[in-house]
């Protein structure tokens, strides 16, 4: 990844493939350089939502990995998304 701007937006789609409403909460990232936003916390069956990360790459070079952790009303309870990038 080459950075022409210091702020990069990365989005994930989370789709509810279950039979009941999916509730997401406690979204946190592993890096203080990253903000996390979600379109909606309650997702109906068959529906989806965007999880957007705003990553500030200022003064960052080389490999970077960011975890996004959240709680959901699933059997597992805790979930995470991982982004790996190389900043040039």
N, CA, C and O atoms as a Tinker XYZ file with bonds, in Angstrom:
   352  protein
     1  N      0.849000   -1.167000    0.000000    73     2
     2  CA     0.000000    0.000000    0.000000    64     1     3
     3  C      0.894000    1.229000    0.000000    63     2     4     5
     4  O      1.820000    1.344000    0.803000    81     3
     5  N      0.610000    2.116000   -0.887000    73     3     6
     6  CA     1.336000    3.371000   -0.951000    64     5     7
     7  C      0.443000    4.471000   -0.413000    63     6     8     9
     8  O     -0.742000    4.523000   -0.743000    81     7
     9  N      0.980000    5.328000    0.389000    73     7    10
    10  CA     0.130000    6.356000    0.978000    64     9    11
    11  C      0.400000    7.720000    0.353000    63    10    12    13
    12  O      1.499000    8.264000    0.461000    81    11
    13  N     -0.607000    8.251000   -0.291000    73    11    14
    14  CA    -0.518000    9.605000   -0.802000    64    13    15
    15  C     -1.157000   10.560000    0.192000    63    14    16    17
    16  O     -0.893000   11.762000    0.175000    81    15
    17  N     -1.991000   10.019000    1.049000    73    15    18
    18  CA    -2.654000   10.777000    2.098000    64    17    19
    19  C     -2.406000   10.006000    3.389000    63    18    20    21
    20  O     -2.214000    8.791000    3.339000    81    19
    21  N     -2.404000   10.658000    4.521000    73    19    22
    22  CA    -2.100000    9.939000    5.756000    64    21    23
    23  C     -3.314000    9.212000    6.335000    63    22    24    25
    24  O     -3.151000    8.383000    7.230000    81    23
    25  N     -4.532000    9.498000    5.851000    73    23    26
    26  CA    -5.726000    8.836000    6.371000    64    25    27
    27  C     -6.285000    7.892000    5.317000    63    26    28    29
    28  O     -6.565000    8.298000    4.189000    81    27
    29  N     -6.446000    6.616000    5.700000    73    27    30
    30  CA    -6.950000    5.588000    4.788000    64    29    31
    31  C     -8.211000    4.992000    5.390000    63    30    32    33
    32  O     -8.273000    4.738000    6.593000    81    31
    33  N     -9.212000    4.772000    4.557000    73    31    34
    34  CA   -10.453000    4.147000    4.996000    64    33    35
    35  C    -10.511000    2.714000    4.471000    63    34    36    37
    36  O    -10.305000    2.468000    3.283000    81    35
    37  N    -10.792000    1.780000    5.366000    73    35    38
    38  CA   -10.943000    0.372000    5.006000    64    37    39
    39  C    -12.299000   -0.076000    5.540000    63    38    40    41
    40  O    -12.632000    0.185000    6.696000    81    39
    41  N    -13.086000   -0.756000    4.693000    73    39    42
    42  CA   -14.410000   -1.205000    5.114000    64    41    43
    43  C    -14.541000   -2.714000    5.044000    63    42    44    45
    44  O    -13.989000   -3.364000    4.156000    81    43
    45  N    -15.277000   -3.255000    5.991000    73    43    46
    46  CA   -15.635000   -4.670000    6.025000    64    45    47
    47  C    -17.155000   -4.747000    5.945000    63    46    48    49
    48  O    -17.852000   -3.852000    6.424000    81    47
    49  N    -17.655000   -5.793000    5.354000    73    47    50
    50  CA   -19.089000   -6.050000    5.377000    64    49    51
    51  C    -19.323000   -7.235000    6.306000    63    50    52    53
    52  O    -18.671000   -8.272000    6.184000    81    51
    53  N    -20.256000   -7.070000    7.230000    73    51    54
    54  CA   -20.671000   -8.166000    8.089000    64    53    55
    55  C    -22.112000   -8.480000    7.734000    63    54    56    57
    56  O    -22.983000   -7.612000    7.795000    81    55
    57  N    -22.355000   -9.736000    7.360000    73    55    58
    58  CA   -23.694000  -10.164000    6.960000    64    57    59
    59  C    -24.243000  -11.139000    7.999000    63    58    60    61
    60  O    -23.535000  -12.026000    8.478000    81    59
    61  N    -25.498000  -10.959000    8.328000    73    59    62
    62  CA   -26.173000  -11.862000    9.255000    64    61    63
    63  C    -26.731000  -13.041000    8.459000    63    62    64    65
    64  O    -27.706000  -12.892000    7.723000    81    63
    65  N    -26.111000  -14.208000    8.609000    73    63    66
    66  CA   -26.572000  -15.402000    7.915000    64    65    67
    67  C    -27.408000  -16.286000    8.842000    63    66    68    69
    68  O    -27.779000  -17.403000    8.481000    81    67
    69  N    -27.698000  -15.778000   10.030000    73    67    70
    70  CA   -28.481000  -16.524000   11.007000    64    69    71
    71  C    -29.969000  -16.299000   10.844000    63    70    72    73
    72  O    -30.426000  -15.653000    9.901000    81    71
    73  N    -30.709000  -16.851000   11.788000    73    71    74
    74  CA   -32.172000  -16.759000   11.762000    64    73    75
    75  C    -32.713000  -15.692000   12.702000    63    74    76    77
    76  O    -33.914000  -15.417000   12.694000    81    75
    77  N    -31.848000  -15.083000   13.514000    73    75    78
    78  CA   -32.265000  -14.082000   14.490000    64    77    79
    79  C    -31.462000  -12.803000   14.270000    63    78    80    81
    80  O    -30.430000  -12.815000   13.599000    81    79
    81  N    -31.946000  -11.697000   14.842000    73    79    82
    82  CA   -31.213000  -10.437000   14.748000    64    81    83
    83  C    -29.808000  -10.612000   15.333000    63    82    84    85
    84  O    -29.624000  -11.284000   16.348000    81    83
    85  N    -28.833000  -10.002000   14.683000    73    83    86
    86  CA   -27.445000  -10.011000   15.142000    64    85    87
    87  C    -27.138000   -8.645000   15.739000    63    86    88    89
    88  O    -27.365000   -7.617000   15.101000    81    87
    89  N    -26.624000   -8.636000   16.961000    73    87    90
    90  CA   -26.282000   -7.395000   17.648000    64    89    91
    91  C    -24.775000   -7.321000   17.851000    63    90    92    93
    92  O    -24.170000   -8.255000   18.377000    81    91
    93  N    -24.172000   -6.217000   17.438000    73    91    94
    94  CA   -22.732000   -5.987000   17.564000    64    93    95
    95  C    -22.488000   -4.883000   18.576000    63    94    96    97
    96  O    -23.206000   -3.883000   18.595000    81    95
    97  N    -21.481000   -5.059000   19.416000    73    95    98
    98  CA   -21.152000   -4.033000   20.406000    64    97    99
    99  C    -19.665000   -4.089000   20.735000    63    98   100   101
   100  O    -18.953000   -4.995000   20.302000    81    99
   101  N    -19.215000   -3.115000   21.500000    73    99   102
   102  CA   -17.841000   -3.038000   22.005000    64   101   103
   103  C    -16.793000   -3.160000   20.901000    63   102   104   105
   104  O    -15.834000   -3.921000   21.038000    81   103
   105  N    -16.966000   -2.429000   19.827000    73   103   106
   106  CA   -15.979000   -2.440000   18.744000    64   105   107
   107  C    -14.736000   -1.693000   19.184000    63   106   108   109
   108  O    -14.807000   -0.530000   19.580000    81   107
   109  N    -13.588000   -2.372000   19.113000    73   107   110
   110  CA   -12.312000   -1.784000   19.517000    64   109   111
   111  C    -11.244000   -2.202000   18.526000    63   110   112   113
   112  O    -11.330000   -3.266000   17.913000    81   111
   113  N    -10.229000   -1.350000   18.373000    73   111   114
   114  CA    -9.110000   -1.683000   17.499000    64   113   115
   115  C     -7.835000   -1.826000   18.325000    63   114   116   117
   116  O     -7.735000   -1.324000   19.445000    81   115
   117  N     -6.869000   -2.522000   17.740000    73   115   118
   118  CA    -5.608000   -2.775000   18.452000    64   117   119
   119  C     -4.624000   -1.628000   18.318000    63   118   120   121
   120  O     -3.556000   -1.652000   18.930000    81   119
   121  N     -4.970000   -0.626000   17.527000    73   119   122
   122  CA    -4.046000    0.483000   17.280000    64   121   123
   123  C     -4.735000    1.807000   17.580000    63   122   124   125
   124  O     -5.852000    2.047000   17.122000    81   123
   125  N     -4.080000    2.654000   18.338000    73   123   126
   126  CA    -4.629000    3.972000   18.637000    64   125   127
   127  C     -4.714000    4.866000   17.409000    63   126   128   129
   128  O     -5.337000    5.927000   17.451000    81   127
   129  N     -4.092000    4.444000   16.319000    73   127   130
   130  CA    -4.119000    5.215000   15.074000    64   129   131
   131  C     -5.383000    4.940000   14.265000    63   130   132   133
   132  O     -5.553000    5.493000   13.178000    81   131
   133  N     -6.277000    4.087000   14.786000    73   131   134
   134  CA    -7.426000    3.642000   14.014000    64   133   135
   135  C     -8.731000    3.918000   14.740000    63   134   136   137
   136  O     -8.903000    3.553000   15.903000    81   135
   137  N     -9.650000    4.572000   14.030000    73   135   138
   138  CA   -11.006000    4.764000   14.534000    64   137   139
   139  C    -11.923000    3.755000   13.874000    63   138   140   141
   140  O    -11.689000    3.359000   12.732000    81   139
   141  N    -12.964000    3.334000   14.576000    73   139   142
   142  CA   -13.887000    2.348000   14.030000    64   141   143
   143  C    -15.313000    2.890000   14.094000    63   142   144   145
   144  O    -15.731000    3.457000   15.103000    81   143
   145  N    -16.049000    2.708000   13.003000    73   143   146
   146  CA   -17.444000    3.129000   12.905000    64   145   147
   147  C    -18.253000    2.004000   12.294000    63   146   148   149
   148  O    -17.744000    1.232000   11.481000    81   147
   149  N    -19.511000    1.912000   12.684000    73   147   150
   150  CA   -20.390000    0.887000   12.142000    64   149   151
   151  C    -21.696000    1.542000   11.721000    63   150   152   153
   152  O    -22.203000    2.427000   12.411000    81   151
   153  N    -22.244000    1.105000   10.576000    73   151   154
   154  CA   -23.490000    1.676000   10.078000    64   153   155
   155  C    -24.657000    1.410000   11.015000    63   154   156   157
   156  O    -25.444000    2.309000   11.309000    81   155
   157  N    -24.766000    0.166000   11.486000    73   155   158
   158  CA   -25.840000   -0.189000   12.407000    64   157   159
   159  C    -25.392000   -1.350000   13.284000    63   158   160   161
   160  O    -24.668000   -2.242000   12.841000    81   159
   161  N    -25.838000   -1.319000   14.537000    73   159   162
   162  CA   -25.444000   -2.343000   15.499000    64   161   163
   163  C    -26.394000   -3.535000   15.518000    63   162   164   165
   164  O    -26.025000   -4.606000   16.000000    81   163
   165  N    -27.600000   -3.369000   15.007000    73   163   166
   166  CA   -28.580000   -4.456000   14.948000    64   165   167
   167  C    -28.796000   -4.818000   13.482000    63   166   168   169
   168  O    -29.168000   -3.971000   12.669000    81   167
   169  N    -28.557000   -6.098000   13.153000    73   167   170
   170  CA   -28.628000   -6.545000   11.765000    64   169   171
   171  C    -29.675000   -7.659000   11.662000    63   170   172   173
   172  O    -29.566000   -8.689000   12.329000    81   171
   173  N    -30.671000   -7.444000   10.834000    73   171   174
   174  CA   -31.728000   -8.428000   10.616000    64   173   175
   175  C    -31.182000   -9.627000    9.833000    63   174   176   177
   176  O    -30.190000   -9.485000    9.118000    81   175
   177  N    -31.804000  -10.796000    9.952000    73   175   178
   178  CA   -31.386000  -11.954000    9.159000    64   177   179
   179  C    -31.363000  -11.638000    7.658000    63   178   180   181
   180  O    -32.317000  -11.076000    7.119000    81   179
   181  N    -30.267000  -12.002000    6.994000    73   179   182
   182  CA   -30.100000  -11.732000    5.567000    64   181   183
   183  C    -29.592000  -10.343000    5.247000    63   182   184   185
   184  O    -29.222000  -10.076000    4.104000    81   183
   185  N    -29.563000   -9.445000    6.228000    73   183   186
   186  CA   -29.090000   -8.072000    6.028000    64   185   187
   187  C    -27.604000   -7.987000    6.374000    63   186   188   189
   188  O    -27.028000   -8.936000    6.905000    81   187
   189  N    -26.995000   -6.854000    6.073000    73   187   190
   190  CA   -25.576000   -6.662000    6.370000    64   189   191
   191  C    -25.321000   -5.230000    6.820000    63   190   192   193
   192  O    -26.191000   -4.365000    6.721000    81   191
   193  N    -24.110000   -5.001000    7.317000    73   191   194
   194  CA   -23.684000   -3.670000    7.738000    64   193   195
   195  C    -22.223000   -3.471000    7.366000    63   194   196   197
   196  O    -21.483000   -4.436000    7.174000    81   195
   197  N    -21.820000   -2.224000    7.269000    73   195   198
   198  CA   -20.421000   -1.887000    7.012000    64   197   199
   199  C    -19.737000   -1.534000    8.321000    63   198   200   201
   200  O    -20.280000   -0.788000    9.136000    81   199
   201  N    -18.547000   -2.071000    8.514000    73   199   202
   202  CA   -17.663000   -1.658000    9.594000    64   201   203
   203  C    -16.530000   -0.901000    8.919000    63   202   204   205
   204  O    -15.787000   -1.470000    8.119000    81   203
   205  N    -16.396000    0.385000    9.241000    73   203   206
   206  CA   -15.386000    1.225000    8.602000    64   205   207
   207  C    -14.270000    1.552000    9.577000    63   206   208   209
   208  O    -14.512000    1.974000   10.708000    81   207
   209  N    -13.034000    1.348000    9.113000    73   207   210
   210  CA   -11.855000    1.721000    9.881000    64   209   211
   211  C    -11.220000    2.939000    9.231000    63   210   212   213
   212  O    -10.992000    2.946000    8.021000    81   211
   213  N    -10.937000    3.955000   10.006000    73   211   214
   214  CA   -10.202000    5.132000    9.555000    64   213   215
   215  C     -8.810000    5.037000   10.165000    63   214   216   217
   216  O     -8.630000    5.237000   11.366000    81   215
   217  N     -7.827000    4.729000    9.319000    73   215   218
   218  CA    -6.466000    4.455000    9.789000    64   217   219
   219  C     -5.565000    5.640000    9.454000    63   218   220   221
   220  O     -5.440000    6.029000    8.293000    81   219
   221  N     -4.941000    6.207000   10.481000    73   219   222
   222  CA    -3.998000    7.308000   10.291000    64   221   223
   223  C     -2.603000    6.712000   10.099000    63   222   224   225
   224  O     -2.024000    6.157000   11.033000    81   223
   225  N     -2.072000    6.831000    8.891000    73   223   226
   226  CA    -0.778000    6.241000    8.555000    64   225   227
   227  C      0.393000    7.205000    8.726000    63   226   228   229
   228  O      1.523000    6.877000    8.364000    81   227
   229  N      0.135000    8.376000    9.266000    73   227   230
   230  CA     1.197000    9.359000    9.452000    64   229   231
   231  C      2.333000    8.749000   10.269000    63   230   232   233
   232  O      2.109000    8.176000   11.335000    81   231
   233  N      3.554000    8.881000    9.754000    73   231   234
   234  CA     4.771000    8.392000   10.402000    64   233   235
   235  C      4.822000    6.871000   10.546000    63   234   236   237
   236  O      5.542000    6.358000   11.402000    81   235
   237  N      4.073000    6.152000    9.727000    73   235   238
   238  CA     4.092000    4.689000    9.760000    64   237   239
   239  C      4.667000    4.171000    8.447000    63   238   240   241
   240  O      4.293000    4.629000    7.368000    81   239
   241  N      5.582000    3.207000    8.555000    73   239   242
   242  CA     6.225000    2.597000    7.385000    64   241   243
   243  C      6.409000    1.114000    7.647000    63   242   244   245
   244  O      6.552000    0.683000    8.791000    81   243
   245  N      6.403000    0.344000    6.572000    73   243   246
   246  CA     6.622000   -1.093000    6.697000    64   245   247
   247  C      5.337000   -1.838000    7.008000    63   246   248   249
   248  O      4.246000   -1.337000    6.736000    81   247
   249  N      5.459000   -3.047000    7.585000    73   247   250
   250  CA     4.271000   -3.858000    7.852000    64   249   251
   251  C      3.437000   -3.295000    8.998000    63   250   252   253
   252  O      3.967000   -2.783000    9.984000    81   251
   253  N      2.130000   -3.403000    8.845000    73   251   254
   254  CA     1.200000   -2.949000    9.881000    64   253   255
   255  C      0.039000   -3.927000    9.929000    63   254   256   257
   256  O     -0.546000   -4.250000    8.895000    81   255
   257  N     -0.293000   -4.392000   11.102000    73   255   258
   258  CA    -1.444000   -5.276000   11.295000    64   257   259
   259  C     -2.371000   -4.673000   12.328000    63   258   260   261
   260  O     -1.931000   -4.244000   13.395000    81   259
   261  N     -3.659000   -4.640000   12.009000    73   259   262
   262  CA    -4.646000   -4.047000   12.918000    64   261   263
   263  C     -5.785000   -5.042000   13.140000    63   262   264   265
   264  O     -6.403000   -5.524000   12.191000    81   263
   265  N     -6.045000   -5.333000   14.401000    73   263   266
   266  CA    -7.187000   -6.160000   14.776000    64   265   267
   267  C     -8.358000   -5.256000   15.132000    63   266   268   269
   268  O     -8.180000   -4.220000   15.772000    81   267
   269  N     -9.542000   -5.649000   14.720000    73   267   270
   270  CA   -10.775000   -5.029000   15.185000    64   269   271
   271  C    -11.529000   -6.113000   15.932000    63   270   272   273
   272  O    -11.856000   -7.153000   15.360000    81   271
   273  N    -11.805000   -5.879000   17.199000    73   271   274
   274  CA   -12.494000   -6.865000   18.024000    64   273   275
   275  C    -13.874000   -6.337000   18.378000    63   274   276   277
   276  O    -14.064000   -5.139000   18.590000    81   275
   277  N    -14.838000   -7.258000   18.438000    73   275   278
   278  CA   -16.187000   -6.858000   18.815000    64   277   279
   279  C    -16.921000   -8.021000   19.467000    63   278   280   281
   280  O    -16.525000   -9.181000   19.349000    81   279
   281  N    -17.996000   -7.678000   20.153000    73   279   282
   282  CA   -18.850000   -8.646000   20.809000    64   281   283
   283  C    -20.118000   -8.772000   19.980000    63   282   284   285
   284  O    -20.637000   -7.775000   19.479000    81   283
   285  N    -20.618000   -9.997000   19.835000    73   283   286
   286  CA   -21.871000  -10.242000   19.127000    64   285   287
   287  C    -22.678000  -11.269000   19.911000    63   286   288   289
   288  O    -22.128000  -12.030000   20.707000    81   287
   289  N    -23.961000  -11.282000   19.682000    73   287   290
   290  CA   -24.832000  -12.244000   20.360000    64   289   291
   291  C    -24.822000  -13.584000   19.612000    63   290   292   293
   292  O    -25.857000  -14.073000   19.160000    81   291
   293  N    -23.623000  -14.157000   19.499000    73   291   294
   294  CA   -23.436000  -15.447000   18.847000    64   293   295
   295  C    -22.924000  -16.447000   19.880000    63   294   296   297
   296  O    -22.604000  -16.077000   21.009000    81   295
   297  N    -22.852000  -17.693000   19.491000    73   295   298
   298  CA   -22.344000  -18.729000   20.403000    64   297   299
   299  C    -20.913000  -18.418000   20.831000    63   298   300   301
   300  O    -20.551000  -18.621000   21.990000    81   299
   301  N    -20.091000  -17.920000   19.886000    73   299   302
   302  CA   -18.694000  -17.599000   20.190000    64   301   303
   303  C    -18.576000  -16.348000   21.049000    63   302   304   305
   304  O    -17.688000  -16.268000   21.898000    81   303
   305  N    -19.445000  -15.383000   20.848000    73   303   306
   306  CA   -19.444000  -14.149000   21.643000    64   305   307
   307  C    -18.472000  -13.094000   21.153000    63   306   308   309
   308  O    -18.892000  -12.003000   20.767000    81   307
   309  N    -17.172000  -13.400000   21.161000    73   307   310
   310  CA   -16.148000  -12.447000   20.734000    64   309   311
   311  C    -15.684000  -12.788000   19.318000    63   310   312   313
   312  O    -15.541000  -13.958000   18.963000    81   311
   313  N    -15.452000  -11.753000   18.520000    73   311   314
   314  CA   -15.004000  -11.938000   17.142000    64   313   315
   315  C    -13.929000  -10.909000   16.828000    63   314   316   317
   316  O    -13.804000   -9.903000   17.527000    81   315
   317  N    -13.152000  -11.158000   15.779000    73   315   318
   318  CA   -12.150000  -10.178000   15.350000    64   317   319
   319  C    -11.958000  -10.220000   13.852000    63   318   320   321
   320  O    -12.148000  -11.246000   13.199000    81   319
   321  N    -11.578000   -9.075000   13.332000    73   319   322
   322  CA   -11.202000   -8.898000   11.934000    64   321   323
   323  C     -9.748000   -8.466000   11.941000    63   322   324   325
   324  O     -9.330000   -7.723000   12.829000    81   323
   325  N     -8.976000   -8.915000   10.974000    73   323   326
   326  CA    -7.558000   -8.557000   10.927000    64   325   327
   327  C     -7.217000   -7.972000    9.567000    63   326   328   329
   328  O     -7.560000   -8.541000    8.531000    81   327
   329  N     -6.546000   -6.844000    9.579000    73   327   330
   330  CA    -6.061000   -6.205000    8.354000    64   329   331
   331  C     -4.545000   -6.188000    8.421000    63   330   332   333
   332  O     -3.960000   -5.775000    9.422000    81   331
   333  N     -3.918000   -6.637000    7.353000    73   331   334
   334  CA    -2.465000   -6.622000    7.267000    64   333   335
   335  C     -2.098000   -5.811000    6.019000    63   334   336   337
   336  O     -2.645000   -6.037000    4.939000    81   335
   337  N     -1.180000   -4.880000    6.176000    73   335   338
   338  CA    -0.772000   -4.041000    5.051000    64   337   339
   339  C      0.714000   -3.690000    5.178000    63   338   340   341
   340  O      1.317000   -3.789000    6.247000    81   339
   341  N      1.266000   -3.282000    4.053000    73   339   342
   342  CA     2.643000   -2.779000    4.035000    64   341   343
   343  C      2.582000   -1.342000    3.531000    63   342   344   345
   344  O      2.063000   -1.070000    2.448000    81   343
   345  N      3.119000   -0.434000    4.330000    73   343   346
   346  CA     3.102000    0.984000    3.984000    64   345   347
   347  C      4.449000    1.375000    3.410000    63   346   348   349
   348  O      5.490000    1.138000    4.024000    81   347
   349  N      4.423000    1.971000    2.236000    73   347   350
   350  CA     5.663000    2.387000    1.557000    64   349   351
   351  C      5.766000    3.892000    1.528000    63   350   352
   352  O      6.736000    4.434000    0.999000    81   351
